[in-house]
Amino acid sequence: MAVIESANNYIYKEVFGTIGLVLWSIQLFPQVYDNYRYKLSDGLCNSTLLLWIFANLLQGVYTLQSQLAIPLVIQPHSFGALSIICFVQNYHYSRYIHIEK
């Protein structure tokens, strides 16, 4: 009975862990889409985005070296890529608005 319960717990951990990693990885996608759609990036802080980029760079190297599960390796890279896109959009759209004025 204990073996069955631990197998079920393992499955639950893997399923919910993977769902959480996927959601965490794509959480910036709506921001990227809205920035592109409205050509605005109001409310985005460059220093926060730079911290996320730096942290995900370090975490990405760590996950590659540690040979962790695939979702754990993909998560920092996808979140870091979306952070870079948001940073570039923020720079581009804030610069574009200042030139227009």
Helices and strands as residue ranges (DSSP letters): H 2-25, H 29-38, H 46-66, H 70-100
